[in-house]
Every structure is written in structure tokens, then in C-alpha cells.
Amino acid sequence: MTGTPARRVLLAAPRGYCAGVDRAVIAVEKALEQYGAPIYVRHEIVHNKYVVKTLEKKGAVFVEETAEVPEGEIVIFSAHGVAPAVHQEAERGKLATIDATCPLVTKVHKEAVRYAKEDYDILLIGHEGHEEVIGTSGEAPEHITLVDGPEDVANVEVRDPEKVVWLSQTTLSVDETMETVDALQSRYPNLLSPPSDDICYATQNRQTAIKQVAADSDLVLVVGSKNSSNSVRLVETALTHGAKDGHLVDSADEIDEAWLDGVTTIGLSSGASVPEVLVDGVLEWLAQRGWEDVEIVKPVDEHMQFSLPKELRRDLRTEAANKGAAAAGS
């Protein structure tokens, strides 16, 4: 007589916070400690509801536009980066700024500036409307054309097929990005690639882990918010690499018990902007329903760290006040 198959959770590693997210969240926390509330943040510091609400409780004020920040205050730019025009707006508004842009996003910005100076047409692979794409495009709008996936390649037009380079949003699916690059290269054989891969190490590592987990999973759960590009990509990657079902949830509260019907093995991961406490909550929820056996799947190690923004070493409140005083006296 065959027994009931053992229920288990395959827990992907690495998962959760990447170095850029960790840096950005700590930057807001340190600014609140160092300068006191309120600290204004332009857009969500990272794409995660729980993180944003937690920081709001500590005194962070999230705004959509720099113009919403009162003169003389401190504003933090999110991990996704901003266009040069936003820095100029902050300067005109007499604001002290902390730039929490992920260094890997800054790398893409610098590449855009460099290739624009060399008069290349820059094909930016990414999703229209995403903050990172808006920020990168703002570095050289007259040179950059957005390519939103392989199906968009047919719409691309360039001035000189011999002077074309591709860059990408850092949080995309590795597989889909390379599919887009292949399609672009079929149209432009001399298409130049960036000096190193634009898709961030953390996005790639999490996708590598979820591929391995998905192959053995009946159901994959990814903890992350709906507006988190890398989290959405994890679910898509799982479904294309063997998972029978997959869902994105902000927390255990969003799991539908009906998803568990007929399920033995559950794969679990989280997006790069998700704190581990939310994953722990899902593990606890699953354990209460019989999925107590947890096996860690770790195909790659991750050790990246970034130093905090240099602005945290200065007296920004005084700088902002001085800006306002100088403006009043002029």
C-alpha cells in the first residue's frame, strides 16, 4: 500500500533583499536617525508595500514629485534612480538630497551618457513606465529608444545601423532579455553590447534559484509586490521552467488555500525588495497546514555589499537651511 507523498517546501536561496535594496532602506532609516523626521522620499524607496508602510511609521514621507517637498527639506531618491532633470528640480527647490540609487542602476546611467556622447543610438530594453527606465532614458532622451520585449523589435528605427548599442533595465528576465537581444542582432548585426551585463547579479541569482526550484514544484509562491518587476519575473520564470502553478503574494494573508489542492511540493522565493520576515510568515502559514519539511535550494552564493550614500556623512539639515537663506538673500 502506497503512503501519502511527503509534503515539503523547497526554499530558494538566494532570495529577498539584494545589496541595492538593503542600502536604500538603510539610507532612509539612517537619515531619520541622523536628521529627524520628516524625511521625504521621491517615489517608493523600493517596490514593496510592507517596507514602505514600515518606513512611513518611522517618519518617512513618500511623494510622487520633487515639487511636493517643502523648501529646505531633505529628499531621498529611490533605488531605481532618477533623471538629471530631477536633480535640477531639487536644486531649484533648495532641497538637500540623498541619492539612494542602486550602484548597478548608476552603472547603466553612465553607460547611457557615454554612448550618447559617442553619438550611438541606444536601444534600452525595459518596461515602459518603470521608474528605472524613466531615469535612464532621462540621461539621453534624444539617443534612447525603449524596446519593450522581443515583440517590440519590429518597431525599432535607428539613424545608422552601424552605430547601435543595447542597454537594459536591471530587473528583467534574463531569458527574455537575451531573446530581445537576439532579435535586435538579427536586424542589426553590428549591434554593440554593454561592457558587462546590465541585469543585476541579484536578479540573475534569484532567477537561477527559482528555475531549479520550479522543476520539482507543484506550486511556486513568490513573496513580493505587484509593482516589483523582479518579483513578477520570478513567477514568470517559475512557470516557464516546470512549475505547475505559481502566484505572487505580498504576504501569507494573500495565499488562497485552494491553491494547495493536490499539491505535495511547494517552491518558495521572494523578490529582491522583500524583507525576510514576510518569507518567515509564509513558512509559518504553510507549516500550520502540513508543509513543515523545508529544504533549502542554493545553486549560487551571494556576498555583494554596497557602501551607504556619501550624503549621510554630511549635515544636510544645515545645508538645506543655508540654501534657503542664500535664496532669500539674493
N, C-alpha and C positions, 0 to 999 in steps of 0.2 A: 504494500500500500504506500503510495507516494504522499509525503508530507507537504504541508503548505510551504511554498518558497519563502525563504527568509527575507524580511523587509530590510532594506538598507538605504543609507544616504551616501552618495558619492560627493564629497565636498571638494570643490575645485580650489586649487591654490597655484599661483597667487590669485587673490580676489580683493575687492574693496579698494580702500584708499591707495592711490598712486602718490608718488612723491610731489607732483604738482598740486594735487588737491590738498594734501597734508600741509604743504607750505602755505597755500591760500587761506585755509581755515585757521591755521595758527596765526597768520598775519592779522586776521580780524580780531582774534582773541587777545593777542599781544597789544594791538592798538587800543583796544578797550581798557586793558590793564594799565597801559602806559599813559594814555591821553584822556581816558574817561569817556563816558557816553555823552552825547551820541557820536557814533562813528558811522558815516554814510558809506554805503556800498552801491556802486552802479551795477545794476542787474544782479541776479543771484550769483553769489561768490562761486558756487559750484551748483550743478544741476541736481539738487537733492532736497526734497521738501523738509525732511527731518532736520538736516543741517541748518537750513535757512531759519526754520522756526526756533531752533535752539539758540542761534546767534541773535535773533530778534529779542529773545527773552533777556539776553545779556546786555542789550543796548544798541545793537546794530540796526540801522535804518536802511532798508533796501529801496532804491529809487530806479526808475527806468532811464531817466536822462540826467545828465550833469547839471542842467539848468534848475533842477529841483533842489539842489543842495544850497543852503544859505551861504552867503558870502562869509569868508573867514573860517569855514569849517573844513574838516578832513574828509576826503573821499577816497575809497579804495576801489581800484579797478579789478574786475574779476579775473579768475584764472584763464578765461577764454580769450583775453586780450582785447584791445580797443584800437581804433584807427587813430592816426595822428591828429585828426580834427577834434577828437575827444580830449586829447591832452591840451590842445589850444583852447577849447571851451573852458576847461578847468582853470587855465591861466587867466583867461579873461574874467572868470568868476571869482578871482582872488582866493582860490582854494588850495589847500595843501593836499598833495596826492601821495598815495601809496600804491605802487604798481605790483599787483599780485599775479600778473600774467605768468602762466607756466613757462619756464625757460625753453621748453620744446616748441611752444607756440611762438615765442620770441624768435627762435631759430628760423621758422617759416617766414615770419615778417621780414627778417634780414635778407633771406633769400629773395623774396619778392622785390625788395628795394634794389638789391644787387642786379637782378636780371632786368629790371626796368631801366636801370642806368645803362645797361648794355643793349637796350632797345629790343629786347625779346618780347614776343607775345607770350604771356604766361597763362597756361591753362590750369586753373585751380579746381581740383576735384573735390567736391564737397556738397553739402546740402544747403539749398537756398534758404536764407533767413536765419541760419545758425549764427550765434554771436561770434564764433571764431572766424567764420567765413567773412562776415561783415568787417571784422577788424583787419584781417589780412588783405581783403580787397581794397580797403581804405588806404593802404600803403602805396598803391599804384593803380588807381581805378582805370586810367586810360590804357593800361597794358594788360589788365587781368580779365579773363573770360571764365565764368563759372561753368564747370561741367558736372552736372548732377547725375552721375551714373553712366553706364555703358550706352543706354538708350538715348542719351543726350549728345553723344559724339557726332552724330549726323548733322547737328545744328551748328557745329563749331565752324567759325570762319576766322582765318588769320591773314595778316598782311603778307608775310613771307614764310612759306613752308620750311625754309632753311633756318629760320631763327625762332624756334618754338621750344618752350620748356614746360614741363608739368610740375606742379606742386600739389599738396593735398592737405585737407583738414586732418588733424592728428587723431581723431577718434573714429575713423571709418572702419568698415570691414576690410581686412587685408585682402581677402579673396576678391571682393567686388572691386576694390581699388585697382588691383592688378588686371582684372578683366577690362576695366575702363582704360587703363594704360595700354593694354594690348590693342584695343580698338583704336585708340589715338595713334599708336605706332603704325597701324595698318594704313592710316590716312597720311601720316607724316613720318616717313621712315627715318628722318634725321631728328626726330623728337629728342630733346635733351632731358635727362633725368636729374633730380636734385643730387647734390654731393653725397647725401645719405638719406635713408628712408624718412619721410615726414611723419608716417604713422607712428605714434609714440610707443615706446617699449612696453608700457603697461597695457595698452590696448591690445598689442600683439600677444603678450603673455597671457592675458585673460582669455583671448580667443583660442590660443593653443590649448589651454587647460580645458575650456568648455568643449572643444572638439573631442578630446579624449574621454571626458565625462559623458558626453551625449551618445557616444557609440554604444554605451552599456545602459542607457537610461530609458525607462518608460515615460518618464515625465521629467522635464527640467524646469526648475524655478530660478529666476534671476531677480535678485533684490535690486531695485533701482527705480528712479522716477521716469515718467513717460517722456519728459523733455531731455533726458540724458541720452545723447547719441550713442555713446559706447555701450550703455546698458541695453538699448534697443538692438544694437548689433549683436550682442551676446545671445539674445533669444533667437535671432535670425540664424546665427552661426550654428547654434544647437540643433535647430530644426533641419538644417541642410546637411548635418553630419550625424544623423542617426537617431536623434531623439524622436519618440513617437508623438510627444506633445510638449509644449513649452509656454511659459507665461512670465510676464514681467509684473512684479508686485512691489509696492513701496514698503510693505511690512507684512508680518504674518496675518494681520487683520484682513488683508485682501485675498487670501487664499480661499478658494472655493473647494469645500470637501468633496464635491462631485468629481473634481479632477483626479482624486485618489482612487476612484473605482478601477479595479483590475490592475492597479499599479504595484509593482514589487520594488523596483529600484528608482529612486528619485535623485536626480543630479541637482546640485545647488551651487550657485555662484552669486557674485554681486558686482555691480558696476564700480568704476574707479572713483566715484564720488560718494560711496556708501560706507558709513561707519560700521564697524564690526558688531555693535550692539544690535543692529537690525537683523543681521545674519543669525546671531545667537537667539533672537526671538523666534525666527523661523525654525531653527533646530529644536527649540523647546516645544513649539507647537506640533512639530512632526513627531517628536518623542512621545508626546501625550497620546498620539494616535497609532503608536506601534512601530514607528521608524526610529528606533533607539541606536541601532548599529550605524556608526558613522565612520566612513573610510575616506581618508584624505588622498586626493589625486593631485600630485605635484610634478608636472613634467619639466618645469623650469624654476630656477631660483631667481629672486629679485632683491637687489640691495641698493637701488638708486636712492639718493637723498639730495635735496637742494637747500642751499642756504636761504635764510629769510630775506625779504626785500630790504635793501640798504636804508630805505627811508625810516625804518624802525629804530635806527641808531641816531636819529636827529630829534630836535624839539619842534615838532610840526605845529603844535598849537601856537607857539611864538612866531613861527614863520608865517602862518596864516594871518595872524593878527598884524604882523608887520606889512604884509601885502595890502591888507585893508587900509591900514594907516597911510601907506605910501600913496594909494589910490585917492584917498580923501584929501591929501595934501597937494595933489598935483592939479 
